[in-house]
């Protein structure tokens, strides 16, 4: 009976410091790209709920300034508040000269109803535009999501994007409750 030759254990390949740093960087880049993709998806909505625009587009014109029993805001107030807050978060994130509105009054419209269909449509246009801009900001690989915003108090772009997504989702829920209370939410059959 022949004895099998003992094989020497294979030499472990050790990465040079440069290769180790490159592998770590590539892993971080992949994780960062994934984070940016998920943030953009979160901002756009649709993960666990309808999109924001689904709640406001085709909102009956006659009900845009109507209060529902037990609910504190009209559709116009909610849309315009979400638009103003989103604009403020976006501008704070990218513009060191930005001045936020007075809190809380500057974040809410002065009237319960838009003055015209054009005013409603302009608010929708600005909401969509600013949301696209925030998505563009977080998707841009040159944007450091984790660094403190130089003109802030420790806030980061990541934090501002998450606050925006959370704020929009909160008011989206209010808009859907309002539409249901006003009998104008399309229910699935």
N, CA, C and O of each residue as an XYZ file, in Angstrom:
756
protein
N       0.839     -1.178      0.000
C       0.000      0.000      0.000
C       0.882      1.237      0.000
O       1.773      1.388      0.836
N       0.618      2.108     -0.944
C       1.393      3.338     -1.056
C       0.850      4.390     -0.127
O      -0.361      4.541      0.039
N       1.747      5.100      0.461
C       1.333      6.226      1.297
C       1.168      7.446      0.417
O       1.973      7.713     -0.474
N       0.105      8.175      0.690
C      -0.106      9.424     -0.045
C       0.916     10.428      0.422
O       1.233     10.521      1.608
N       1.425     11.175     -0.532
C       2.383     12.207     -0.189
C       1.685     13.307      0.582
O       0.578     13.717      0.234
N       2.317     13.767      1.598
C       1.775     14.900      2.344
C       1.973     16.150      1.517
O       3.072     16.453      1.053
N       0.882     16.863      1.349
C       1.001     18.122      0.614
C       1.248     19.248      1.588
O       0.676     19.302      2.677
N       2.099     20.128      1.173
C       2.333     21.304      1.989
C       1.117     22.210      1.898
O       0.518     22.347      0.832
N       0.755     22.826      3.009
C      -0.369     23.763      2.940
C      -0.051     24.903      1.992
O       1.079     25.385      1.918
N      -1.081     25.320      1.269
C      -0.907     26.417      0.310
C      -0.551     27.687      1.067
O      -1.042     27.945      2.165
N       0.309     28.459      0.451
C       0.703     29.718      1.056
C      -0.487     30.669      1.021
O      -1.169     30.798      0.004
N      -0.720     31.324      2.139
C      -1.788     32.324      2.187
C      -1.339     33.540      1.418
O      -0.220     34.027      1.578
N      -2.237     34.019      0.579
C      -1.926     35.239     -0.155
C      -2.250     36.415      0.749
O      -3.358     36.529      1.273
N      -1.306     37.253      0.916
C      -1.548     38.439      1.730
C      -1.596     39.641      0.818
O      -0.770     39.815     -0.078
N      -2.573     40.447      1.074
C      -2.741     41.642      0.259
C      -1.769     42.708      0.718
O      -1.496     42.867      1.907
N      -1.268     43.413     -0.237
C      -0.415     44.545      0.103
C      -1.308     45.637      0.674
O      -2.512     45.640      0.419
N      -0.745     46.557      1.435
C      -1.570     47.651      1.979
C      -2.334     48.404      0.886
O      -3.478     48.810      1.095
N      -1.709     48.589     -0.268
C      -2.374     49.305     -1.363
C      -3.570     48.505     -1.887
O      -4.635     49.072     -2.132
N      -3.398     47.190     -2.058
C      -4.505     46.347     -2.538
C      -5.622     46.289     -1.498
O      -6.804     46.302     -1.842
N      -5.237     46.225     -0.225
C      -6.232     46.211      0.848
C      -7.053     47.509      0.847
O      -8.277     47.479      0.982
N      -6.373     48.632      0.695
C      -7.060     49.933      0.660
C      -7.984     50.020     -0.550
O      -9.094     50.542     -0.449
N      -7.527     49.508     -1.697
C      -8.349     49.544     -2.909
C      -9.598     48.674     -2.744
O     -10.696     49.077     -3.128
N      -9.424     47.488     -2.175
C     -10.572     46.589     -1.963
C     -11.564     47.225     -0.995
O     -12.776     47.153     -1.198
N     -11.040     47.846      0.055
C     -11.911     48.506      1.030
C     -12.671     49.654      0.372
O     -13.869     49.831      0.594
N     -11.946     50.440     -0.449
C     -12.568     51.568     -1.145
C     -13.667     51.082     -2.083
O     -14.751     51.663     -2.124
N     -13.389     50.014     -2.842
C     -14.395     49.479     -3.766
C     -15.619     48.976     -3.013
O     -16.746     49.164     -3.472
N     -15.415     48.346     -1.875
C     -16.541     47.898     -1.059
C     -17.354     49.075     -0.559
O     -18.584     49.037     -0.574
N     -16.658     50.138     -0.110
C     -17.359     51.343      0.347
C     -18.100     52.000     -0.800
O     -19.222     52.474     -0.625
N     -17.478     52.033     -1.981
C     -18.149     52.623     -3.135
C     -19.426     51.858     -3.468
O     -20.452     52.453     -3.797
N     -19.350     50.534     -3.379
C     -20.525     49.717     -3.666
C     -21.606     49.972     -2.619
O     -22.782     50.109     -2.960
N     -21.215     50.037     -1.352
C     -22.180     50.328     -0.293
C     -22.755     51.717     -0.419
O     -23.946     51.926     -0.190
N     -21.922     52.662     -0.779
C     -22.366     54.050     -0.956
C     -23.335     54.145     -2.137
O     -24.342     54.848     -2.048
N     -23.052     53.461     -3.218
C     -23.938     53.474     -4.386
C     -25.289     52.865     -4.024
O     -26.338     53.355     -4.442
N     -25.245     51.793     -3.242
C     -26.486     51.158     -2.807
C     -27.290     52.085     -1.901
O     -28.512     52.166     -2.022
N     -26.610     52.783     -0.993
C     -27.276     53.743     -0.115
C     -27.929     54.846     -0.932
O     -29.078     55.206     -0.677
N     -27.218     55.383     -1.903
C     -27.765     56.455     -2.745
C     -29.009     55.991     -3.506
O     -30.000     56.712     -3.615
N     -28.925     54.774     -4.023
C     -30.057     54.206     -4.769
C     -31.283     54.064     -3.854
O     -32.395     54.428     -4.238
N     -31.073     53.534     -2.647
C     -32.189     53.345     -1.715
C     -32.756     54.679     -1.224
O     -33.967     54.814     -1.052
N     -31.881     55.663     -0.998
C     -32.345     56.990     -0.592
C     -33.222     57.608     -1.674
O     -34.279     58.167     -1.381
N     -32.783     57.506     -2.919
C     -33.562     58.053     -4.028
C     -34.924     57.372     -4.101
O     -35.945     58.029     -4.305
N     -34.932     56.065     -3.936
C     -36.183     55.308     -3.971
C     -37.101     55.727     -2.816
O     -38.308     55.883     -2.996
N     -36.515     55.904     -1.636
C     -37.284     56.332     -0.471
C     -37.882     57.721     -0.687
O     -39.050     57.952     -0.373
N     -37.087     58.637     -1.218
C     -37.572     59.999     -1.460
C     -38.720     60.020     -2.473
O     -39.686     60.767     -2.315
N     -38.603     59.205     -3.497
C     -39.646     59.162     -4.524
C     -40.923     58.525     -4.001
O     -42.007     58.789     -4.521
N     -40.806     57.686     -2.973
C     -41.969     57.030     -2.394
C     -42.336     55.773     -3.147
O     -41.717     55.419     -4.150
N     -43.358     55.108     -2.639
C     -43.839     53.916     -3.306
C     -43.378     52.617     -2.695
O     -43.828     51.551     -3.116
N     -42.482     52.667     -1.703
C     -42.039     51.425     -1.049
C     -43.185     50.796     -0.277
O     -43.671     49.720     -0.628
N     -43.609     51.473      0.769
C     -44.629     50.921      1.662
C     -45.954     51.660      1.533
O     -46.893     51.386      2.281
N     -46.034     52.572      0.611
C     -47.257     53.372      0.457
C     -47.320     53.954     -0.945
O     -46.388     53.796     -1.733
N     -48.409     54.619     -1.250
C     -48.556     55.251     -2.560
C     -47.567     56.407     -2.676
O     -47.006     56.862     -1.679
N     -47.365     56.862     -3.871
C     -46.522     58.029     -4.115
C     -47.265     59.291     -3.670
O     -48.494     59.345     -3.705
N     -46.510     60.291     -3.256
C     -47.101     61.557     -2.810
C     -48.015     62.133     -3.891
O     -49.122     62.588     -3.602
N     -47.543     62.110     -5.131
C     -48.325     62.710     -6.221
C     -49.645     61.974     -6.450
O     -50.603     62.573     -6.939
N     -49.712     60.692     -6.105
C     -50.977     59.956     -6.233
C     -52.057     60.556     -5.337
O     -53.244     60.487     -5.655
N     -51.644     61.139     -4.226
C     -52.606     61.701     -3.270
C     -53.060     63.104     -3.656
O     -54.141     63.536     -3.255
N     -52.245     63.819     -4.430
C     -52.600     65.211     -4.736
C     -53.042     65.438     -6.178
O     -53.857     66.322     -6.442
N     -52.518     64.657     -7.102
C     -52.980     64.805     -8.482
C     -54.427     64.329     -8.562
O     -54.815     63.359     -7.910
N     -55.179     64.998     -9.334
C     -56.615     64.711     -9.510
C     -57.407     64.869     -8.205
O     -58.478     64.283     -8.050
N     -56.872     65.662     -7.270
C     -57.638     65.990     -6.067
C     -58.770     66.897     -6.536
O     -58.506     67.888     -7.216
N     -60.021     66.592     -6.195
C     -61.140     67.388     -6.708
C     -60.963     68.881     -6.396
O     -60.793     69.273     -5.242
N     -61.006     69.686     -7.433
C     -60.766     71.123     -7.284
C     -61.676     71.759     -6.238
O     -61.233     72.612     -5.468
N     -62.926     71.356     -6.203
C     -63.889     71.945     -5.262
C     -63.595     71.579     -3.805
O     -64.121     72.218     -2.893
N     -62.763     70.560     -3.576
C     -62.484     70.104     -2.201
C     -61.082     70.463     -1.713
O     -60.712     70.087     -0.600
N     -60.300     71.172     -2.505
C     -58.911     71.474     -2.149
C     -58.791     72.377     -0.916
O     -57.763     72.364     -0.240
N     -59.823     73.149     -0.626
C     -59.810     74.032      0.537
C     -60.810     73.623      1.601
O     -61.155     74.423      2.472
N     -61.280     72.381      1.539
C     -62.323     71.898      2.445
C     -61.722     71.171      3.641
O     -60.847     70.317      3.495
N     -62.212     71.530      4.832
C     -61.830     70.805      6.048
C     -62.755     69.599      6.191
O     -63.931     69.668      5.834
N     -62.232     68.519      6.703
C     -63.045     67.340      7.013
C     -63.201     67.253      8.521
O     -62.314     67.654      9.274
N     -64.326     66.730      8.946
C     -64.624     66.564     10.377
C     -63.462     65.874     11.083
O     -63.055     64.779     10.695
N     -62.929     66.520     12.121
C     -61.891     65.922     12.950
C     -60.476     66.014     12.401
O     -59.537     65.555     13.052
N     -60.302     66.592     11.224
C     -58.958     66.717     10.637
C     -58.571     68.194     10.582
O     -59.388     69.035     10.208
N     -57.336     68.511     10.952
C     -56.953     69.909     11.147
C     -56.593     70.712      9.906
O     -56.513     71.938      9.978
N     -56.370     70.052      8.757
C     -55.862     70.775      7.591
C     -56.645     70.449      6.328
O     -57.275     69.397      6.212
N     -56.586     71.382      5.389
C     -57.151     71.157      4.060
C     -56.065     70.573      3.165
O     -54.892     70.541      3.536
N     -56.463     70.118      1.997
C     -55.495     69.581      1.039
C     -54.499     70.665      0.624
O     -53.303     70.396      0.506
N     -54.983     71.881      0.404
C     -54.101     72.973      0.022
C     -53.055     73.237      1.112
O     -51.874     73.418      0.815
N     -53.488     73.258      2.342
C     -52.552     73.503      3.434
C     -51.491     72.407      3.505
O     -50.315     72.701      3.718
N     -51.886     71.167      3.332
C     -50.944     70.047      3.403
C     -49.973     70.046      2.222
O     -48.772     69.845      2.400
N     -50.494     70.269      1.027
C     -49.626     70.311     -0.152
C     -48.624     71.451     -0.038
O     -47.424     71.251     -0.230
N     -49.109     72.626      0.268
C     -48.240     73.798      0.317
C     -47.238     73.687      1.470
O     -46.088     74.100      1.325
N     -47.655     73.143      2.597
C     -46.733     72.931      3.722
C     -45.628     71.939      3.326
O     -44.451     72.183      3.591
N     -46.005     70.838      2.702
C     -45.013     69.846      2.277
C     -44.056     70.459      1.253
O     -42.854     70.198      1.291
N     -44.586     71.268      0.342
C     -43.750     71.915     -0.670
C     -42.753     72.877     -0.031
O     -41.566     72.852     -0.356
N     -43.233     73.719      0.871
C     -42.363     74.709      1.512
C     -41.276     74.017      2.345
O     -40.106     74.394      2.277
N     -41.662     73.015      3.124
C     -40.686     72.302      3.954
C     -39.654     71.578      3.087
O     -38.467     71.569      3.410
N     -40.102     70.978      2.000
C     -39.190     70.282      1.096
C     -38.204     71.268      0.464
O     -37.004     71.000      0.392
N     -38.721     72.407      0.010
C     -37.871     73.447     -0.572
C     -36.832     73.906      0.458
O     -35.657     74.068      0.132
N     -37.273     74.111      1.690
C     -36.373     74.567      2.740
C     -35.263     73.544      3.008
O     -34.096     73.921      3.121
N     -35.607     72.272      3.110
C     -34.609     71.226      3.345
C     -33.620     71.132      2.179
O     -32.416     70.987      2.388
N     -34.135     71.216      0.958
C     -33.274     71.176     -0.231
C     -32.316     72.358     -0.239
O     -31.107     72.181     -0.382
N     -32.851     73.555     -0.086
C     -32.007     74.746     -0.152
C     -30.997     74.794      0.986
O     -29.849     75.186      0.775
N     -31.403     74.404      2.177
C     -30.455     74.337      3.292
C     -29.314     73.376      2.955
O     -28.160     73.626      3.302
N     -29.645     72.276      2.279
C     -28.654     71.251      1.957
C     -27.622     71.716      0.936
O     -26.502     71.206      0.914
N     -27.984     72.672      0.098
C     -27.077     73.027     -0.995
C     -26.696     74.502     -1.076
O     -25.881     74.871     -1.921
N     -27.253     75.344     -0.234
C     -27.033     76.777     -0.373
C     -26.722     77.410      0.985
O     -27.597     77.513      1.845
N     -25.493     77.823      1.166
C     -25.086     78.392      2.458
C     -25.749     79.737      2.746
O     -25.771     80.176      3.896
N     -26.283     80.392      1.732
C     -26.923     81.692      1.923
C     -28.436     81.584      2.161
O     -29.112     82.590      2.378
N     -28.951     80.366      2.117
C     -30.396     80.159      2.285
C     -30.848     80.592      3.675
O     -30.187     80.328      4.679
N     -31.999     81.267      3.700
C     -32.618     81.658      4.964
C     -33.962     80.935      5.049
O     -34.820     81.091      4.181
N     -34.128     80.152      6.095
C     -35.379     79.399      6.277
C     -36.517     80.333      6.651
O     -36.290     81.399      7.223
N     -37.754     79.930      6.326
C     -38.915     80.718      6.741
C     -39.039     80.737      8.264
O     -38.448     79.904      8.951
N     -39.803     81.682      8.780
C     -40.097     81.723     10.220
C     -40.874     80.464     10.587
O     -41.770     80.040      9.858
N     -40.524     79.882     11.710
C     -41.214     78.674     12.167
C     -42.221     79.052     13.243
O     -41.882     79.818     14.145
N     -43.426     78.552     13.180
C     -43.994     77.630     12.189
C     -44.760     78.331     11.066
O     -45.030     77.726     10.028
N     -45.110     79.603     11.269
C     -46.013     80.274     10.327
C     -45.512     80.314      8.883
O     -46.310     80.229      7.950
N     -44.211     80.442      8.698
C     -43.662     80.526      7.356
C     -43.727     79.234      6.569
O     -43.448     79.214      5.370
N     -44.094     78.160      7.237
C     -44.175     76.851      6.570
C     -45.595     76.470      6.172
O     -45.822     75.373      5.661
N     -46.547     77.361      6.400
C     -47.940     77.060      6.086
C     -48.528     78.177      5.228
O     -48.164     79.340      5.401
N     -49.439     77.839      4.297
C     -50.072     78.893      3.502
C     -50.992     79.741      4.385
O     -51.450     79.306      5.442
N     -51.241     80.940      3.925
C     -52.068     81.878      4.708
C     -53.561     81.569      4.600
O     -54.345     81.973      5.459
N     -53.949     80.858      3.554
C     -55.372     80.580      3.317
C     -55.624     79.075      3.275
O     -54.712     78.306      2.970
N     -56.854     78.645      3.577
C     -57.153     77.211      3.539
C     -57.302     76.657      2.120
O     -57.254     75.443      1.921
N     -57.485     77.544      1.131
C     -57.688     77.090     -0.254
C     -56.765     77.867     -1.185
O     -56.426     79.019     -0.913
N     -56.362     77.240     -2.276
C     -55.582     77.990     -3.263
C     -56.482     79.051     -3.903
O     -57.699     78.881     -3.973
N     -55.884     80.123     -4.357
C     -56.663     81.201     -4.978
C     -57.176     80.793     -6.356
O     -58.143     81.368     -6.855
N     -56.533     79.806     -6.969
C     -56.930     79.370     -8.311
C     -56.357     77.985     -8.585
O     -55.516     77.481     -7.842
N     -56.832     77.390     -9.665
C     -56.274     76.100    -10.104
C     -54.815     76.282    -10.497
O     -54.008     75.370    -10.319
N     -54.470     77.452    -11.029
C     -53.079     77.720    -11.400
C     -52.159     77.707    -10.178
O     -51.041     77.198    -10.250
N     -52.623     78.262     -9.065
C     -51.810     78.269     -7.854
C     -51.577     76.834     -7.358
O     -50.467     76.494     -6.949
N     -52.604     76.007     -7.393
C     -52.481     74.588     -7.027
C     -51.473     73.895     -7.942
O     -50.583     73.183     -7.477
N     -51.626     74.117     -9.255
C     -50.738     73.473    -10.225
C     -49.297     73.954    -10.086
O     -48.367     73.170    -10.274
N     -49.099     75.221     -9.762
C     -47.749     75.737     -9.549
C     -47.104     75.076     -8.329
O     -45.913     74.763     -8.342
N     -47.894     74.867     -7.281
C     -47.384     74.191     -6.100
C     -46.987     72.750     -6.431
O     -45.947     72.270     -5.980
N     -47.816     72.066     -7.217
C     -47.487     70.699     -7.656
C     -46.191     70.685     -8.464
O     -45.327     69.832     -8.261
N     -46.071     71.648     -9.385
C     -44.869     71.740    -10.219
C     -43.625     71.930     -9.359
O     -42.621     71.244     -9.552
N     -43.690     72.859     -8.415
C     -42.539     73.141     -7.547
C     -42.214     71.956     -6.639
O     -41.046     71.666     -6.380
N     -43.253     71.275     -6.158
C     -43.020     70.095     -5.316
C     -42.240     69.043     -6.106
O     -41.235     68.517     -5.628
N     -42.709     68.743     -7.315
C     -42.035     67.744     -8.151
C     -40.606     68.174     -8.486
O     -39.677     67.370     -8.410
N     -40.436     69.443     -8.856
C     -39.113     69.963     -9.220
C     -38.128     69.829     -8.057
O     -37.014     69.336     -8.234
N     -38.543     70.268     -6.872
C     -37.641     70.221     -5.718
C     -37.349     68.795     -5.273
O     -36.246     68.505     -4.809
N     -38.317     67.911     -5.410
C     -38.075     66.508     -5.091
C     -37.042     65.921     -6.054
O     -36.131     65.206     -5.635
N     -37.189     66.226     -7.341
C     -36.195     65.763     -8.330
C     -34.801     66.290     -7.984
O     -33.811     65.568     -8.102
N     -34.733     67.542     -7.559
C     -33.440     68.140     -7.206
C     -32.817     67.456     -5.986
O     -31.606     67.239     -5.953
N     -33.625     67.118     -4.995
C     -33.087     66.424     -3.820
C     -32.617     65.028     -4.208
O     -31.569     64.575     -3.749
N     -33.382     64.348     -5.046
C     -32.967     63.023     -5.522
C     -31.655     63.151     -6.290
O     -30.746     62.341     -6.108
N     -31.554     64.158     -7.142
C     -30.318     64.381     -7.904
C     -29.134     64.622     -6.956
O     -28.036     64.113     -7.182
N     -29.369     65.395     -5.906
C     -28.316     65.690     -4.933
C     -27.809     64.422     -4.246
O     -26.600     64.221     -4.133
N     -28.727     63.564     -3.786
C     -28.284     62.358     -3.070
C     -27.702     61.307     -4.017
O     -26.884     60.491     -3.593
N     -28.101     61.311     -5.273
C     -27.558     60.344     -6.227
C     -26.178     60.746     -6.755
O     -25.446     59.910     -7.286
N     -25.830     62.013     -6.610
C     -24.563     62.513     -7.127
C     -23.412     61.956     -6.291
O     -23.334     62.246     -5.097
N     -22.513     61.161     -6.890
C     -21.422     60.572     -6.120
C     -20.458     61.614     -5.534
O     -19.693     61.300     -4.622
N     -20.489     62.832     -6.044
C     -19.633     63.892     -5.480
C     -20.227     64.496     -4.215
O     -19.538     65.214     -3.491
N     -21.500     64.213     -3.938
C     -22.124     64.695     -2.707
C     -21.714     63.784     -1.561
O     -21.971     62.581     -1.598
N     -21.088     64.346     -0.558
C     -20.718     63.567      0.625
C     -21.944     63.511      1.534
O     -22.311     64.504      2.162
N     -22.562     62.354      1.593
C     -23.784     62.184      2.380
C     -23.531     62.266      3.880
O     -24.443     62.575      4.646
N     -22.304     61.993      4.305
C     -22.007     61.830      5.725
C     -21.317     63.029      6.372
O     -21.300     63.142      7.598
N     -20.756     63.911      5.577
C     -20.031     65.061      6.131
C     -21.020     66.097      6.654
O     -22.063     66.321      6.039
N     -20.710     66.720      7.761
C     -21.576     67.804      8.240
C     -21.675     68.914      7.182
O     -20.680     69.272      6.553
N     -22.859     69.437      7.001
C     -23.063     70.556      6.082
C     -22.339     71.758      6.696
O     -22.614     72.116      7.841
N     -21.421     72.385      5.957
C     -20.573     73.429      6.540
C     -21.329     74.566      7.240
O     -20.855     75.086      8.250
N     -22.472     74.947      6.729
C     -23.216     76.064      7.313
C     -24.292     75.601      8.295
O     -25.130     76.399      8.715
N     -24.275     74.334      8.659
C     -25.272     73.794      9.586
C     -24.729     73.623     10.989
O     -23.667     74.137     11.341
N     -25.488     72.889     11.775
C     -25.118     72.599     13.167
C     -24.897     71.103     13.357
O     -25.316     70.527     14.361
N     -24.240     70.483     12.390
C     -23.976     69.051     12.470
C     -24.849     68.220     11.541
O     -24.655     67.008     11.445
N     -25.805     68.838     10.855
C     -26.656     68.103      9.917
C     -25.815     67.617      8.736
O     -24.798     68.213      8.380
N     -26.275     66.518      8.143
C     -25.640     65.968      6.951
C     -26.687     65.888      5.846
O     -27.885     66.000      6.106
N     -26.234     65.696      4.624
C     -27.172     65.513      3.503
C     -28.007     64.256      3.742
O     -29.200     64.233      3.440
N     -27.383     63.220      4.281
C     -28.111     61.991      4.595
C     -29.253     62.284      5.552
O     -30.381     61.847      5.323
N     -28.976     63.016      6.618
C     -30.011     63.358      7.596
C     -31.125     64.177      6.947
O     -32.304     63.911      7.182
N     -30.766     65.165      6.137
C     -31.774     66.024      5.508
C     -32.660     65.217      4.556
O     -33.869     65.439      4.494
N     -32.063     64.289      3.821
C     -32.842     63.438      2.914
C     -33.800     62.545      3.693
O     -34.947     62.360      3.285
N     -33.335     61.990      4.814
C     -34.206     61.135      5.631
C     -35.321     61.939      6.289
O     -36.457     61.471      6.368
N     -35.008     63.139      6.759
C     -36.048     64.011      7.336
C     -37.094     64.330      6.275
O     -38.294     64.299      6.548
N     -36.636     64.636      5.068
C     -37.573     64.950      3.986
C     -38.478     63.765      3.668
O     -39.692     63.927      3.541
N     -37.901     62.589      3.541
C     -38.705     61.401      3.237
C     -39.727     61.147      4.347
O     -40.883     60.827      4.072
N     -39.299     61.289      5.587
C     -40.184     61.077      6.733
C     -41.310     62.119      6.757
O     -42.476     61.784      6.962
N     -40.945     63.367      6.546
C     -41.924     64.463      6.561
C     -42.963     64.278      5.451
O     -44.163     64.419      5.687
N     -42.499     63.965      4.254
C     -43.426     63.765      3.138
C     -44.352     62.579      3.388
O     -45.542     62.643      3.079
N     -43.808     61.493      3.948
C     -44.644     60.321      4.225
C     -45.708     60.641      5.273
O     -46.849     60.192      5.156
N     -45.347     61.403      6.279
C     -46.305     61.787      7.321
C     -47.479     62.566      6.720
O     -48.642     62.261      6.985
N     -47.156     63.569      5.912
C     -48.233     64.391      5.332
C     -48.968     63.673      4.206
O     -50.122     63.992      3.921
N     -48.324     62.721      3.571
C     -49.012     61.867      2.604
C     -50.136     61.110      3.302
O     -51.248     61.019      2.782
N     -49.843     60.571      4.474
C     -50.882     59.877      5.244
C     -52.037     60.802      5.590
O     -53.201     60.405      5.521
N     -51.718     62.033      5.961
C     -52.780     63.003      6.265
C     -53.622     63.302      5.027
O     -54.845     63.414      5.118
N     -52.972     63.430      3.876
C     -53.715     63.703      2.634
C     -54.665     62.563      2.284
O     -55.793     62.800      1.850
N     -54.214     61.342      2.469
C     -55.071     60.200      2.157
C     -56.226     60.115      3.151
O     -57.360     59.838      2.760
N     -55.949     60.350      4.429
C     -57.044     60.400      5.421
C     -58.059     61.468      5.042
O     -59.266     61.241      5.122
N     -57.571     62.625      4.633
C     -58.453     63.722      4.235
C     -59.287     63.328      3.021
O     -60.498     63.546      3.009
N     -58.666     62.759      2.017
C     -59.418     62.347      0.819
C     -60.483     61.309      1.168
O     -61.599     61.357      0.650
N     -60.135     60.386      2.036
C     -61.126     59.379      2.447
C     -62.277     60.047      3.182
O     -63.441     59.740      2.922
N     -61.962     60.962      4.101
C     -63.006     61.643      4.871
C     -63.897     62.503      3.966
O     -65.077     62.701      4.254
N     -63.324     63.006      2.878
C     -64.103     63.818      1.931
C     -64.770     62.963      0.853
O     -65.459     63.491     -0.020
N     -64.567     61.649      0.912
C     -65.177     60.738     -0.066
C     -64.563     60.842     -1.447
O     -65.226     60.584     -2.452
N     -63.277     61.224     -1.494
C     -62.654     61.409     -2.814
C     -61.375     60.595     -3.007
O     -60.551     60.920     -3.861
N     -61.213     59.533     -2.209
C     -60.039     58.676     -2.398
C     -60.455     57.453     -3.198
O     -61.407     56.764     -2.830
N     -59.752     57.177     -4.286
C     -60.132     55.994     -5.079
C     -59.775     54.703     -4.335
O     -58.600     54.370     -4.184
N     -60.767     54.006     -3.888
C     -60.567     52.734     -3.206
C     -60.494     51.611     -4.229
O     -61.167     51.652     -5.259
N     -59.680     50.618     -3.941
C     -59.607     49.431     -4.798
C     -60.888     48.623     -4.635
O     -61.425     48.517     -3.533
N     -61.367     48.063     -5.715
C     -62.591     47.243     -5.613
C     -62.291     45.781     -5.716
O     -63.203     44.957     -5.650
